[in-house]
Amino acid sequence: MELNEKLIAPCGLYCGWCPYYIVGTENFKCEGCFTRDKCTIRDCAEEKGLRLCTYCHEFPCKKLYEMYGGMSEFFNQIRRDFPEGIGNKHP
């Protein structure tokens, strides 16, 4: 699999590996961090003229700690939405 640089979020996550990007659900299909209306971390990086948070002098910041601290709930939501995984499905 070739990585698409446009799908690397400033926070370090790769949207191209997310099931909401790959197949989505009946109610939600994400097109990646840069297509969303609002993202606190992405917006902060853009305001500072940065592509990735790792280039910021405040890295790692409170926003990143809070986001990554909530990953267990994100993973639990993925389990609820994709109980069988996504198998070999891809866009």
Backbone as ProteinMPNN parsed JSONL, in Angstrom:
{"seq_chain_A": "MELNEKLIAPCGLYCGWCPYYIVGTENFKCEGCFTRDKCTIRDCAEEKGLRLCTYCHEFPCKKLYEMYGGMSEFFNQIRRDFPEGIGNKHP", "coords_chain_A": {"N_chain_A": [[0.84, -1.181, 0.0], [0.609, 2.133, -0.918], [1.389, 5.159, 0.672], [-0.638, 8.023, 0.969], [0.258, 11.229, 1.03], [-1.436, 13.369, 1.536], [-3.262, 12.356, 3.259], [-2.144, 12.196, 5.722], [-2.596, 13.255, 8.845], [-2.117, 16.303, 10.748], [-1.808, 15.611, 13.434], [-0.578, 13.2, 13.356], [-1.901, 10.861, 12.81], [-2.905, 8.479, 10.328], [-5.166, 8.956, 7.998], [-5.892, 7.326, 5.882], [-5.867, 4.722, 6.794], [-7.998, 4.433, 8.416], [-11.127, 2.993, 9.273], [-13.44, 4.5, 8.866], [-12.734, 6.169, 6.835], [-11.936, 4.324, 4.856], [-14.194, 2.558, 4.317], [-16.443, 3.614, 5.572], [-19.634, 4.203, 7.215], [-23.162, 3.524, 7.153], [-24.196, 5.929, 7.992], [-22.037, 7.678, 8.172], [-19.222, 8.864, 6.51], [-15.924, 9.519, 6.299], [-13.757, 11.787, 4.765], [-11.199, 12.383, 5.327], [-8.892, 14.257, 7.36], [-8.337, 16.873, 6.364], [-10.592, 17.588, 5.008], [-12.61, 18.033, 6.724], [-14.894, 20.218, 8.477], [-14.128, 21.398, 10.904], [-11.36, 20.98, 12.968], [-9.669, 20.87, 15.824], [-6.926, 20.372, 16.294], [-5.785, 20.199, 13.687], [-6.51, 22.757, 12.762], [-5.067, 24.364, 14.526], [-2.41, 23.69, 13.841], [-2.395, 24.595, 11.176], [-2.802, 27.356, 11.594], [-0.352, 27.98, 12.669], [1.226, 27.587, 10.535], [2.165, 25.041, 10.023], [2.657, 21.724, 8.818], [2.746, 19.314, 10.141], [2.281, 18.431, 13.547], [4.55, 17.687, 14.933], [6.571, 19.422, 14.256], [6.189, 21.645, 15.751], [7.1, 23.911, 18.36], [5.838, 23.521, 20.751], [5.22, 20.873, 20.903], [4.889, 17.711, 22.479], [1.579, 18.866, 22.801], [-1.121, 20.021, 24.984], [-3.531, 19.688, 23.579], [-2.967, 17.52, 21.869], [-2.421, 15.509, 23.771], [-4.95, 15.307, 24.944], [-6.477, 14.478, 22.715], [-5.238, 12.003, 21.999], [-5.624, 10.749, 24.417], [-8.291, 10.179, 24.296], [-8.478, 8.093, 22.563], [-9.15, 5.444, 23.201], [-11.936, 5.458, 23.436], [-12.56, 6.146, 20.814], [-11.598, 3.857, 19.481], [-13.32, 1.981, 20.641], [-15.716, 2.874, 19.534], [-15.232, 2.303, 16.857], [-15.195, -0.497, 17.052], [-17.897, -0.92, 17.677], [-19.149, 0.094, 15.364], [-17.982, -1.42, 13.346], [-18.164, -4.358, 13.794], [-17.345, -6.764, 12.658], [-14.971, -6.124, 11.554], [-13.329, -4.738, 8.641], [-12.567, -6.386, 6.695], [-11.575, -7.24, 3.445], [-12.407, -4.993, 2.21], [-12.219, -1.946, 0.426], [-11.863, 1.485, -0.685]], "CA_chain_A": [[0.0, 0.0, 0.0], [1.345, 3.38, -0.992], [0.8, 6.191, 1.512], [-1.019, 9.285, 0.347], [0.7, 12.272, 1.953], [-2.571, 14.241, 1.86], [-4.058, 11.703, 4.296], [-1.431, 12.233, 7.0], [-3.127, 14.369, 9.626], [-1.096, 16.976, 11.543], [-1.635, 14.935, 14.717], [0.221, 12.008, 13.133], [-2.718, 9.734, 12.376], [-3.007, 8.323, 8.88], [-6.587, 8.796, 7.695], [-6.058, 6.259, 4.904], [-6.004, 3.436, 7.476], [-9.183, 4.49, 9.277], [-12.292, 2.369, 8.645], [-14.419, 5.506, 8.453], [-12.258, 6.641, 5.541], [-11.883, 3.217, 3.902], [-15.529, 2.121, 3.888], [-17.493, 4.409, 6.188], [-20.832, 3.518, 7.678], [-24.359, 4.017, 6.484], [-24.448, 7.3, 8.429], [-20.854, 8.531, 8.241], [-18.059, 8.555, 5.676], [-14.942, 10.591, 6.465], [-12.865, 11.942, 3.607], [-9.877, 12.767, 5.812], [-8.767, 15.413, 8.251], [-8.327, 18.165, 5.688], [-11.896, 17.881, 4.409], [-13.561, 18.308, 7.804], [-15.139, 21.639, 8.732], [-13.376, 21.872, 12.064], [-10.509, 20.055, 13.716], [-8.878, 21.738, 16.697], [-5.492, 20.145, 16.103], [-5.447, 20.614, 12.32], [-6.644, 24.211, 12.682], [-3.937, 24.93, 15.271], [-1.213, 23.515, 13.005], [-2.507, 25.495, 10.03], [-2.591, 28.725, 12.083], [1.086, 28.144, 12.906], [1.922, 27.35, 9.281], [2.822, 23.739, 10.113], [1.988, 20.573, 8.205], [2.684, 18.287, 11.186], [2.473, 18.94, 14.912], [5.899, 17.38, 15.427], [7.446, 20.553, 13.979], [5.825, 22.731, 16.659], [7.935, 24.013, 19.559], [5.027, 23.097, 21.902], [4.947, 19.435, 20.764], [3.456, 17.44, 22.376], [0.793, 19.85, 23.54], [-2.31, 19.557, 25.692], [-4.529, 19.238, 22.596], [-2.598, 16.168, 21.437], [-2.627, 14.601, 24.904], [-6.395, 15.094, 25.081], [-6.941, 13.676, 21.589], [-4.753, 10.638, 22.136], [-6.249, 10.201, 25.622], [-9.631, 9.732, 23.932], [-8.405, 7.064, 21.52], [-9.834, 4.203, 23.584], [-13.344, 5.624, 23.066], [-12.592, 6.08, 19.356], [-11.47, 2.445, 19.12], [-14.568, 1.315, 21.031], [-16.725, 3.243, 18.535], [-14.92, 1.496, 15.674], [-15.682, -1.86, 17.328], [-19.358, -0.92, 17.575], [-19.556, 0.336, 13.983], [-17.401, -2.434, 12.46], [-17.961, -5.529, 14.659], [-16.681, -7.836, 11.897], [-13.832, -5.535, 10.86], [-13.686, -4.31, 7.293], [-12.157, -7.427, 5.762], [-10.795, -6.79, 2.297], [-13.09, -3.858, 1.568], [-11.452, -0.716, 0.274], [-12.586, 2.42, -1.547]], "C_chain_A": [[0.883, 1.241, 0.0], [0.635, 4.425, -0.14], [0.513, 7.443, 0.692], [-0.703, 10.384, 1.348], [-0.436, 13.197, 2.385], [-3.444, 13.644, 2.957], [-3.325, 11.587, 5.62], [-1.906, 13.477, 7.734], [-2.0, 15.024, 10.429], [-0.802, 16.277, 12.872], [-0.797, 13.664, 14.586], [-0.582, 10.789, 12.719], [-2.747, 9.69, 10.852], [-4.453, 7.981, 8.545], [-6.847, 7.628, 6.742], [-6.172, 4.872, 5.513], [-7.261, 3.362, 8.337], [-10.381, 3.849, 8.567], [-13.358, 3.363, 8.206], [-14.012, 6.132, 7.121], [-12.357, 5.527, 4.492], [-13.265, 2.829, 3.398], [-16.661, 2.961, 4.451], [-18.637, 3.54, 6.7], [-22.01, 4.055, 6.882], [-24.583, 5.501, 6.785], [-23.245, 8.232, 8.36], [-19.73, 7.998, 7.375], [-17.122, 9.738, 5.783], [-14.026, 10.619, 5.252], [-11.472, 12.399, 4.023], [-9.898, 14.076, 6.574], [-8.92, 16.744, 7.528], [-9.636, 18.507, 4.997], [-12.933, 18.24, 5.464], [-13.712, 19.804, 8.013], [-14.254, 22.172, 9.842], [-12.59, 20.725, 12.681], [-9.564, 20.918, 14.529], [-7.386, 21.605, 16.44], [-5.051, 20.588, 14.712], [-5.468, 22.133, 12.204], [-5.489, 24.905, 13.402], [-2.664, 24.846, 14.432], [-1.247, 24.482, 11.824], [-2.274, 26.947, 10.431], [-1.111, 29.011, 12.292], [1.907, 27.896, 11.644], [2.659, 26.022, 9.243], [2.007, 22.664, 9.427], [1.786, 19.465, 9.236], [2.977, 18.903, 12.543], [3.892, 18.712, 15.425], [6.882, 18.515, 15.172], [7.201, 21.736, 14.916], [6.72, 22.726, 17.896], [7.168, 23.611, 20.82], [4.733, 21.598, 21.899], [5.609, 18.655, 21.892], [2.681, 18.39, 23.284], [-0.425, 19.208, 24.21], [-3.374, 19.022, 24.726], [-4.237, 17.813, 22.133], [-2.811, 15.154, 22.552], [-4.118, 14.287, 25.074], [-6.924, 14.211, 23.956], [-6.511, 12.22, 21.748], [-5.3, 9.969, 23.384], [-7.645, 9.664, 25.345], [-9.633, 8.61, 22.893], [-9.112, 5.774, 21.925], [-11.321, 4.3, 23.248], [-13.507, 5.568, 21.544], [-12.51, 4.626, 18.893], [-12.724, 1.653, 19.498], [-15.682, 1.63, 20.04], [-16.487, 2.462, 17.239], [-15.413, 0.07, 15.869], [-17.194, -1.95, 17.203], [-19.805, -0.795, 16.119], [-19.079, -0.744, 13.008], [-17.124, -3.711, 13.247], [-17.25, -6.684, 13.958], [-15.405, -7.34, 11.221], [-14.273, -5.056, 9.495], [-13.231, -5.315, 6.248], [-11.286, -6.869, 4.653], [-11.459, -5.652, 1.553], [-12.136, -2.677, 1.471], [-12.177, 0.184, -0.715], [-12.396, 2.12, -3.023]], "O_chain_A": [[1.79, 1.373, 0.822], [-0.585, 4.565, -0.219], [1.306, 7.859, -0.152], [-1.332, 10.461, 2.404], [-0.4, 13.749, 3.485], [-4.278, 14.344, 3.53], [-3.823, 10.949, 6.548], [-1.653, 14.603, 7.307], [-1.02, 14.355, 10.758], [0.319, 16.342, 13.377], [-0.352, 13.11, 15.592], [-0.004, 9.78, 12.317], [-2.631, 10.714, 10.179], [-4.908, 6.861, 8.776], [-7.91, 7.011, 6.794], [-6.539, 3.929, 4.813], [-7.547, 2.318, 8.924], [-10.625, 4.128, 7.393], [-14.105, 3.09, 7.266], [-14.872, 6.579, 6.362], [-12.81, 5.763, 3.372], [-13.492, 2.775, 2.189], [-17.739, 3.014, 3.858], [-18.597, 2.312, 6.623], [-21.855, 4.939, 6.039], [-25.096, 6.24, 5.944], [-23.401, 9.448, 8.474], [-19.334, 6.838, 7.487], [-17.483, 10.85, 5.397], [-13.578, 9.575, 4.778], [-10.657, 12.763, 3.175], [-10.815, 14.886, 6.436], [-9.574, 17.652, 8.042], [-9.779, 19.603, 4.455], [-14.022, 18.703, 5.126], [-12.782, 20.571, 7.762], [-13.698, 23.265, 9.736], [-13.119, 19.632, 12.883], [-8.735, 21.628, 13.96], [-6.667, 22.602, 16.376], [-4.044, 21.284, 14.577], [-4.562, 22.731, 11.623], [-4.989, 25.926, 12.929], [-1.923, 25.824, 14.326], [-0.24, 25.116, 11.51], [-1.624, 27.694, 9.7], [-0.662, 30.144, 12.118], [3.134, 27.98, 11.671], [3.652, 25.876, 8.53], [0.777, 22.703, 9.46], [0.776, 18.762, 9.208], [3.821, 19.789, 12.665], [4.377, 19.471, 16.264], [7.931, 18.566, 15.813], [7.935, 22.723, 14.871], [7.058, 21.664, 18.419], [7.785, 23.382, 21.86], [4.062, 21.103, 22.804], [6.766, 18.909, 22.226], [3.101, 18.673, 24.406], [-0.712, 18.025, 24.026], [-4.038, 18.027, 25.017], [-5.149, 16.994, 22.018], [-3.324, 14.061, 22.31], [-4.495, 13.141, 25.317], [-7.72, 13.304, 24.197], [-7.334, 11.311, 21.643], [-5.431, 8.745, 23.418], [-8.133, 8.795, 26.068], [-10.694, 8.226, 22.402], [-9.629, 5.071, 21.057], [-11.912, 3.311, 22.815], [-14.482, 5.007, 21.044], [-13.265, 4.209, 18.014], [-13.142, 0.76, 18.762], [-16.503, 0.765, 19.734], [-17.438, 2.012, 16.6], [-15.988, -0.515, 14.951], [-17.719, -2.936, 16.686], [-20.725, -1.49, 15.686], [-19.698, -0.959, 11.966], [-15.967, -4.117, 13.362], [-16.613, -7.503, 14.621], [-14.819, -8.053, 10.406], [-15.471, -4.977, 9.221], [-13.473, -5.129, 5.055], [-10.357, -6.104, 4.913], [-11.122, -5.372, 0.403], [-11.328, -2.457, 2.373], [-13.007, -0.284, -1.494], [-12.944, 2.823, -3.872]]}, "name": "protein", "num_of_chains": 1, "seq": "MELNEKLIAPCGLYCGWCPYYIVGTENFKCEGCFTRDKCTIRDCAEEKGLRLCTYCHEFPCKKLYEMYGGMSEFFNQIRRDFPEGIGNKHP"}
